[in-house]
Amino acid sequence: MTNLSKYIDATFLKTTANSDLSAKEVEKEVLSLIEESILEKYKLVMIPLEYVSTARKQISASVSKVLVGTVIDFPDGDGGMEKKRVEATKAIEDGADELDFVIDYKAFLRGETKKVKEEVVDLSEMVLEQGKTIKWIIETAALNVQQIVQLTALIKNCIVSNFEEDVYQRVFVKSSTGFYKTADGVPNGATIASVVLMLENATPLQVKASGGIKNYEDALKMIALGVKRIGTSSQKAILNQKIAENDY
């Protein structure tokens, strides 16, 4: 049986800005997830930037191997290079192991590929030099088939052309934020079709499927395809082979 825990990035990324939760409610959820991640031995706990330091302290105190992850320029990705640098610097200083950047996919869609390439190379260098892992969120729901292929390949080519092979395993292409608003009930997260395209065009980089994975069977399908991480807020339901009813 597949040990799903080692693939799970247990996720809670709601904030007072992107939900109707109060600051106290957000904090309660984050602290609960950190404790759960330690207990269940998930691969990583993925939380908002302001809680990275707290997570690092709790995990270290528990002598746990759970990694700490956070998101950068989330969820829109269009805040600019300086915003990304500032947030990434704080994340690293506070003890994050892995940083998931929302790529400026809107610039990509406008044809500003040079800008996007510079972002990928410069920020990847910043993170990799610190010995951390970087994941680039491409927001598949905002892209068509050709664009998913092109943006995934762009990230892959930037890394392969500018970095040594020994860092490839610390760079991921990630499907989704889970917060993108789609019309008519179209999935806003990882789908089999989008993940297959990412896997075909990301190698030798790794792929993280994130957004909308809410049950054991879907998680197994993603792993069978070749993804190395699953970002989900439905981790308990997945491990208990149930179907989650949450909205992310």
KADANOR-V166279 format. One record per backbone hydrogen bond with DSSP energy under -0.5 kcal/mol. CO is the residue of the C=O (numbers start at 0). NH is the residue of the N-H. If there is no record, write none. Layout:
co/nh
CO/NH
CO/NH
This chain:
co/nh
1/3
2/5
3/6
3/7
4/7
4/42
6/229
7/9
7/42
7/43
8/231
9/45
11/47
14/18
21/25
22/26
23/27
24/28
25/29
26/30
27/31
28/32
29/33
30/34
31/35
32/36
33/37
34/38
35/39
36/40
36/41
42/66
43/9
43/45
44/46
44/68
45/11
47/50
48/51
50/54
51/55
52/56
53/57
54/58
55/59
56/60
57/61
58/63
59/62
66/44
66/68
67/96
67/97
68/46
69/99
71/101
72/76
79/83
80/84
81/85
82/86
83/87
84/88
85/89
86/90
87/91
88/92
89/93
90/94
90/95
91/94
96/132
97/69
98/100
98/134
99/71
100/102
100/136
102/104
103/107
104/108
105/109
106/111
107/110
110/112
111/115
112/116
113/117
114/118
115/119
116/120
117/121
118/122
119/123
120/124
121/125
122/126
123/127
124/128
125/129
126/129
126/131
127/130
132/98
133/171
134/100
134/136
135/137
135/173
136/102
138/141
139/142
143/147
144/148
145/149
146/150
147/151
148/152
149/153
150/154
151/155
152/156
153/157
154/158
155/159
156/160
157/161
158/162
163/166
164/167
166/169
167/170
167/205
169/133
170/205
171/135
171/173
172/207
173/137
174/138
174/139
179/181
182/185
187/177
190/194
191/195
192/196
193/197
194/198
195/199
196/200
197/201
198/202
201/204
205/172
206/227
206/228
207/174
207/209
208/230
210/189
211/213
213/243
214/218
215/219
216/220
217/221
218/222
219/223
220/224
221/225
221/226
228/208
229/8
229/231
230/210
231/10
233/237
234/238
235/239
236/241
237/240
241/215
241/243
247/211
